[in-house]
Amino acid sequence: MSTAIATHTDSLIRDAVTQQLNWDSQYDAQSIGVIVQDGVVTLTGFIDSYAGKLAAERAAKRVRGVRVVANDIKVRLRFERTDQDVAADIAAALKLSPAIPESVQFVVHDGHVVLTGSVPTLFVSALAADAVRHLRGVKGVVNHVQVVATATFTDLRRRIAGALHRCADIDARSLTIVIEGSTVTLDGDVDSWSEVEAAEKAVMHAPGVTEVVNRIRVVPQLVPIPQPEGEIC
């Protein structure tokens, strides 16, 4: 791809990402900046919640043509909360989910949360982090929860492959699975970030898997084009 074509494509992607950020009503995108180079999107600026920061990243990944998203958005809370108040909300949120065991613990310092403990699968570990990161006053979440499997399967690769092929959101025909110990590596090409994330999430339910190395590449078939004025549907 020539420099002129690459620059033009990046410009189209930047415009599309900006429009998507402004379209999403989960946060205020006025202070978010977008930089694009070779399909790699960097989000900059400020936002008033950690949940909003993650939502902006998800919105950017939904845009066709985006290969990678670097999220450099800074969280600036409108109203500060004490760590004691945040901790009380976290404890309540973790109890609300029956899938999260009492073995999950946490500490809070200046709005930053560190999760520890043990769970049966990576998905439950991610579930604990999801329960926390949307709470008011949380500025960041570090997930140190470890997977301690209660059962293992000798046919784990077949089970994982079956889960990927059952998922309607994934074209699993081009994906490869490599298992080394408790680590699963995914490789291959897909059309969008939604497939990348869906594949990783499917594997996270596997018992005994402590890490998913996601090497799936986004190779979009199309690039964003300017939307015509007027009615398009």
C-alpha positions as CSV (number, residue, x, y, z in Angstrom):
1,M,0.0,0.0,0.0
2,S,1.5,3.4,-1.0
3,T,1.9,6.1,1.5
4,A,-0.8,8.2,-0.1
5,I,-3.3,5.4,0.0
6,A,-2.3,4.5,3.6
7,T,-2.7,8.1,4.7
8,H,-6.1,8.4,3.1
9,T,-7.3,5.1,4.6
10,D,-6.1,6.2,8.1
11,S,-8.0,9.5,7.6
12,L,-11.2,7.6,6.9
13,I,-10.7,5.3,9.9
14,R,-10.0,8.3,12.1
15,D,-13.2,10.0,11.0
16,A,-15.2,6.7,11.5
17,V,-13.8,6.2,15.0
18,T,-14.5,9.8,15.9
19,Q,-18.1,9.4,14.7
20,Q,-18.5,6.1,16.6
21,L,-17.2,7.6,19.8
22,N,-19.6,10.5,19.5
23,W,-22.5,8.1,18.7
24,D,-22.0,5.9,21.8
25,S,-24.0,7.3,24.7
26,Q,-22.1,5.5,27.5
27,Y,-19.7,8.4,28.0
28,D,-18.9,12.0,27.1
29,A,-16.5,11.9,24.1
30,Q,-15.8,15.6,23.9
31,S,-12.4,15.3,25.5
32,I,-11.3,12.2,23.6
33,G,-8.7,12.5,20.8
34,V,-8.1,10.0,18.0
35,I,-4.8,9.3,16.2
36,V,-4.5,6.6,13.5
37,Q,-1.4,5.2,11.8
38,D,-1.5,2.1,9.6
39,G,-4.8,1.1,11.1
40,V,-3.5,1.4,14.7
41,V,-5.8,3.7,16.7
42,T,-4.5,5.6,19.7
43,L,-7.1,7.2,22.0
44,T,-6.0,10.2,24.0
45,G,-7.6,12.8,26.3
46,F,-9.7,12.5,29.4
47,I,-12.9,10.8,30.6
48,D,-14.8,10.9,33.9
49,S,-14.9,7.1,34.6
50,Y,-12.9,3.9,34.2
51,A,-15.9,2.2,32.7
52,G,-16.2,5.0,30.2
53,K,-12.5,4.6,29.2
54,L,-13.1,0.9,28.5
55,A,-16.4,1.6,26.7
56,A,-14.6,4.1,24.4
57,E,-12.0,1.4,23.6
58,R,-14.7,-1.1,22.7
59,A,-16.4,1.5,20.5
60,A,-13.2,2.1,18.6
61,K,-12.6,-1.6,18.1
62,R,-16.1,-2.0,16.5
63,V,-15.0,0.2,13.6
64,R,-14.1,-1.7,10.4
65,G,-10.5,-1.2,9.4
66,V,-9.2,-0.9,13.0
67,R,-6.3,-3.3,13.6
68,V,-5.2,-2.3,17.1
69,V,-6.3,0.1,19.8
70,A,-4.0,1.8,22.3
71,N,-6.0,3.3,25.1
72,D,-4.2,6.3,26.5
73,I,-7.3,8.0,27.9
74,K,-6.8,9.4,31.4
75,V,-9.5,9.0,34.1
76,R,-10.5,12.2,35.8
77,L,-13.4,11.7,38.2
78,R,-15.9,14.5,38.5
79,F,-16.5,13.7,42.2
80,E,-13.8,12.0,44.3
81,R,-14.9,9.1,46.6
82,T,-13.1,7.7,49.6
83,D,-11.5,4.3,49.3
84,Q,-13.8,3.1,52.1
85,D,-16.9,4.0,50.1
86,V,-15.5,2.3,47.0
87,A,-14.5,-0.8,48.9
88,A,-18.0,-1.1,50.3
89,D,-19.5,-0.9,46.8
90,I,-17.0,-3.5,45.6
91,A,-17.8,-6.0,48.4
92,A,-21.6,-5.6,47.6
93,A,-21.0,-6.0,43.8
94,L,-19.0,-9.2,44.2
95,K,-21.6,-10.7,46.5
96,L,-24.3,-10.0,43.9
97,S,-22.8,-12.4,41.4
98,P,-23.4,-16.1,42.4
99,A,-20.6,-17.2,40.0
100,I,-17.9,-15.2,41.9
101,P,-16.6,-17.2,44.9
102,E,-15.9,-15.7,48.3
103,S,-12.2,-16.6,47.7
104,V,-11.9,-13.4,45.5
105,Q,-10.4,-10.6,47.6
106,F,-9.4,-7.0,46.9
107,V,-7.6,-3.9,48.1
108,V,-8.3,-0.3,47.1
109,H,-5.8,2.6,47.1
110,D,-6.7,6.0,45.7
111,G,-9.5,4.5,43.6
112,H,-7.2,1.8,42.1
113,V,-8.4,-1.7,42.8
114,V,-6.3,-4.9,43.0
115,L,-8.1,-8.2,42.9
116,T,-6.6,-11.4,44.3
117,G,-7.8,-14.9,45.2
118,S,-8.6,-18.0,43.2
119,V,-11.4,-19.0,40.8
120,P,-12.2,-22.1,38.7
121,T,-11.8,-20.5,35.2
122,L,-10.4,-17.4,33.5
123,F,-14.0,-16.3,32.7
124,V,-14.9,-16.1,36.4
125,S,-11.8,-14.1,36.9
126,A,-12.8,-11.7,34.2
127,L,-16.4,-11.6,35.7
128,A,-15.0,-10.4,39.0
129,A,-13.1,-7.6,37.2
130,D,-16.2,-6.6,35.2
131,A,-18.2,-6.4,38.4
132,V,-15.7,-3.9,39.8
133,R,-14.6,-1.7,36.9
134,H,-18.1,-0.1,36.4
135,L,-18.4,1.2,40.0
136,R,-18.4,4.9,40.7
137,G,-15.0,6.1,42.0
138,V,-13.0,3.3,40.5
139,K,-10.0,4.6,38.5
140,G,-8.4,1.3,37.5
141,V,-8.5,-2.4,38.1
142,V,-5.5,-4.8,38.3
143,N,-6.7,-8.5,38.2
144,H,-4.3,-10.9,40.0
145,V,-7.0,-13.5,40.6
146,Q,-5.5,-17.0,39.8
147,V,-7.2,-19.9,38.2
148,V,-7.2,-23.1,40.2
149,A,-9.1,-25.8,38.3
150,T,-11.3,-28.3,40.0
151,A,-11.2,-30.6,37.0
152,T,-9.1,-31.2,33.9
153,F,-9.9,-32.9,30.6
154,T,-7.5,-34.9,28.4
155,D,-9.5,-33.8,25.3
156,L,-9.3,-30.1,26.1
157,R,-8.2,-29.0,22.6
158,R,-11.3,-30.8,21.1
159,R,-13.6,-29.1,23.6
160,I,-12.1,-25.7,22.9
161,A,-12.4,-26.2,19.1
162,G,-16.0,-27.2,19.6
163,A,-16.8,-24.1,21.6
164,L,-15.2,-21.9,18.9
165,H,-17.2,-23.5,16.1
166,R,-20.4,-23.3,18.0
167,C,-20.1,-19.6,18.5
168,A,-22.1,-17.7,15.8
169,D,-19.9,-14.6,16.3
170,I,-16.7,-16.4,15.1
171,D,-15.5,-17.8,11.8
172,A,-13.3,-20.4,13.4
173,R,-12.2,-22.1,10.2
174,S,-9.0,-20.1,9.9
175,L,-8.1,-20.3,13.6
176,T,-5.5,-22.6,15.1
177,I,-5.3,-23.8,18.8
178,V,-2.0,-24.7,20.6
179,I,-2.1,-25.9,24.2
180,E,1.1,-25.9,26.3
181,G,0.5,-26.9,29.9
182,S,-2.3,-24.5,31.1
183,T,-1.7,-21.9,28.3
184,V,-3.8,-21.8,25.2
185,T,-2.5,-19.9,22.2
186,L,-5.0,-18.8,19.5
187,D,-3.7,-17.8,16.0
188,G,-5.3,-16.9,12.6
189,D,-7.0,-14.1,10.8
190,V,-10.4,-12.7,11.2
191,D,-12.4,-9.7,9.9
192,S,-13.0,-7.7,13.1
193,W,-12.2,-7.2,16.7
194,S,-15.5,-8.6,17.7
195,E,-14.3,-12.0,16.5
196,V,-11.0,-11.7,18.3
197,E,-12.7,-11.0,21.6
198,A,-15.4,-13.6,21.1
199,A,-12.8,-16.3,20.5
200,E,-10.8,-15.4,23.6
201,K,-14.0,-15.3,25.7
202,A,-15.0,-18.7,24.5
203,V,-11.7,-20.2,25.5
204,M,-11.8,-18.5,29.0
205,H,-14.5,-21.0,30.1
206,A,-12.2,-23.9,29.7
207,P,-11.2,-25.5,33.1
208,G,-7.5,-25.6,33.9
209,V,-6.6,-22.8,31.5
210,T,-4.6,-20.1,33.3
211,E,-3.7,-18.0,30.3
212,V,-5.0,-17.2,26.8
213,V,-2.4,-15.9,24.4
214,N,-4.4,-14.2,21.7
215,R,-2.4,-13.9,18.5
216,I,-5.4,-13.6,16.2
217,R,-4.9,-10.8,13.7
218,V,-7.6,-8.4,12.4
219,V,-7.4,-8.4,8.6
220,P,-10.4,-6.5,7.4
221,Q,-11.7,-7.1,3.9
222,L,-13.1,-3.5,3.6
223,V,-12.1,-0.1,4.8
224,P,-14.5,2.7,6.0
225,I,-15.9,4.9,3.3
226,P,-17.6,8.3,3.8
227,Q,-21.3,7.9,4.4
228,P,-23.5,9.5,1.7
229,E,-25.7,12.3,2.8
230,G,-29.4,11.7,3.3
231,E,-31.1,8.4,3.8
232,I,-28.8,5.4,3.6
233,C,-31.1,2.5,4.7
